[in-house]
Amino acid sequence: HILWATGAFVCFWRHIVTLKKRANTCEGMARRKKRGTWKTLNSWCNSLHTSSMFTAISHADVTCRKMEGYLRSRQLCDVILVAGERRIPAHRLVLSSVSDYFAAMFTSDVREAKQDEVKMEGVDPDALWVLVQYAYTGRLELREDTIESLLSASCLLQLSPVIQACCSFLMKQLHPSNCLGICSYADAQGCHDLQRAANAYTMDHFLEVVGGQEFLLLPVEEMERLLTSDEINVSNEETVVTSLLTWVRHDTDTRQPLLPLLLAHIRLPLLQPQFLADLESNPLLRDSVECQRLLMEGMKYHLLPQHQPLLQSPRTRPRKATVGAMFAVGGMDATKGATSIEQYCLRRDTWRQVATMSGRRLQFGVAVLDGRLYVVGGRDGLKTLNTVECYNPHSKTWSVMPPMSTHRHGLGVAVLEGPMYAVGGHDGWSYLSTVERWDPQARQWSFVASMATPRSTVGVAVLNGKLYAVGGRDGSSCLRSVECFDPHTNRWSGCAPMAKRRGGVGVATWHGFLYAIGGHDAPASSLASRLSDCVERYDPKTDVWTAVAPMSISRDAVGVCLLGDRLYAVGGYDGQVYLNTVEAYDPQTNEWTQRTNLDVRGHAGTIKYVLFIIVRN
C-alpha cells in the first residue's frame, strides 16, 4: 500500500509539472487571455513570430571556388573562347560579371551572344587564359616577361582592376633604359596615368635617357615631342642641342634632312654665343639654309639686347629646369619671425622646406652672390641687426660673414657687377639714406654715396648696370620717388616718380623693364593708409612708369622675384591676415595666375616679409 501511494503521488506530481509547462506555452497563455489573465503576454507571443536575416559570410568565396571547379572540370560551361590555337571553356555569367567587354557581347543582340564559340582576335592566348582564371579567382601573377601582353588583353576586355594593377607594376619598373618604350606603349593602349608617369620619369632622368638605345631609336615624332617640352630636366639648353645631334648622327642619311624641323624647337636665343658660333660651322648644319637662319636668329638676340622685349617667342622661353632655384626665406608667422627656408620647384609647382636660419629675423635683406644666399641685417624682435649669414644650398651649410657697419632693418639688398649693396633701412632710431657695399674679394663692407632721400622698406633691383631704389618710407610718408646709382661714378640720380606712393614695395626686372608691385601708400598709423594690388612698369629708355595688370589681391611687404620669364609675388599682408599665397605674372600676356601656396609648416597662411631669391644652377 505504501509503495502504491508513493507511486500515485509521483504520477500526480508529474502531471502538475506538465500542466505548468503547458501553461507557459503560447497556447496556454492564449487560454488564460480568454479567461482574462496575463493580458500583457499578447505582445510577447507576437515577438516570437518576427523575422531575421541570415548571411553566409563565406558565401561568395565558396561560390567562386565551386565555379572555378566547374571551369577546371569543364562542367556547365556554355561558351568556348578561341584565341589562336587555344580553346578556353568558360561560363558566360562569370565572364560578364567581371568584364564589361563580355557583358556587352553576351547581353546584346550580336552574333557572338548566341554562338557556342567566340573568336578572340588579337589577344595573346596565354594572357587570355590568365584573365579567364582571374575572372573566377580574383588573382593573377604579374611578371616582367608577360606584363605587356596581359595589359593589352586587359585593355581589350575592359578589366579596370587588372589594368590599374599592370600600370602600377610598370610604373615601379621605370628605368632610363625603358621609360621611352613604356611611354609609347601606354599611349597606344590609352593608359593615360602610366603614360604621364613614364613621360615624367623621362623628363626627370633626361641626361640618363639620352645615353640609352631607346633614345637613339626614337621616331622623329617622338623626338619632336621631347624637344618641345618645357619639362626636360637639364641645367642648360646646350645639353638639349647635344642630345639632338647625337640622335641625328645615329642615322645621318635619314635624319639630317629633319634638322630644320627639329632645330626650330631648340631655344637657340638662350644658348651661349660661343656655342651658337660653333653650331654655325657644324657639318650637320652649315649646308642648311633654314638651320643657318635659325642660328642667326639666336645670334641676333645676343647682339641686340635692347630689342629683346620685341624678340620674344616660344624659342626665348626657358625650360623650367634651366632657370635656377627660387627660395622663400623667413617671413612672419602669427606671433614671431619664421626661420624656415623653402625651395620652389617650377617643374612641379611645389614647395619644400630645405633649411632654417640660425635665428629669427624680420625685415632683413636677401641676395645671391657666387651661388650663395646672403641674409643681411633685419631685426630679431628686440633690436636691429648688422649681422650677415651666408647659406650654401649645395652643401646645406651656414657661415657667419663680417657684419655691416650700420645696423639696418627694412633695407634693400642687391648684387651689381660683383659687389653686394645694402641700401637704406632703419637703424632703430632713424631712417637711413646710407648705402654699404660688400666686396667679396676683400671680404669687407665700405660706404658708397648716400641716397638723396632716407628710405626704409625700400624696393631695390638692378637694371642695365645701375642700382634702383624704389619707394619706401622716410619717416613721415610713403614715397613715390625713385633713385638710381651708377657704380662707376658713385652717384645717385633721380628718376621719374611712380604714380602711387609705395612703402613695403616689391620690385623686380624683366627684359629691360623695372616692375613695382604692391605695398602701402601711408604709414600704418594713418587712418588713410591703403594696401595696394597695383603694379607699375618703368621703362628707363623713356623714363616713364606705366600701369599694368594688378594682382588678384592687395599685398604689402610682398616678396617679388623673376623666375624664368614670369614675375612671382608671394606672401605679404592683405590688411587682415599674413599670406602664404603665390601668384605669377606673365609680362607677355599681361596676366596673373595662381600658383601653389608656400608650405610653411606649423603656421600655414601666416606669411609676411617673405623675400625671394634665385640661385642659378
Secondary structure, DSSP 4 states (H G I P E B T S, - for coil): -HHHHHHHHHHHHHHHHHHHHHHTSHHHHHHHHHTT--TTHHHHHHHTT-------TTHHHHHHHHHHHHHHTT-S--EEEEETTEEEEE-HHHHHHH-HHHHHHHHSSSGGGT-SEEE-TT--HHHHHHHHHHHHHS-----TTTHHHHHHHHHHHT-HHHHHHHHHHHHHT--TTTHHHHHHHHHHHT-HHHHHHHHHHHHHTHHHHTTSHHHHT--HHHHHHHHH-S----SSHHHHHHHHHHHHHTTHHHHGGGHHHHHTTS-GGGS-HHHHHHHHT-TTTTT-HHHHHHHHHHHHHHH-GGGGGGS--GGGSPPGGGS-EEEEE--B-SSSB--EEEEEETTTTEEEEEEE-SS--BS-EEEEETTEEEEE--B-SSSB---EEEEETTTTEEEEEPPPSS--BS-EEEE-SS-EEEEEEE-SSSEEEEEEEEETTTTEEEEEPPPSS--BS-EEEEETTEEEEE--B-SSSB---EEEEETTTTEEEEEPPPSS--BS-EEEEETTEEEEE--BSS-TTSTT--B---EEEEETTTTEEEEEPPPSS--BS-EEEEETTEEEEE--B-SSSB---EEEEETTTTEEEEEPPP--TTSTT---S-EEEEE--
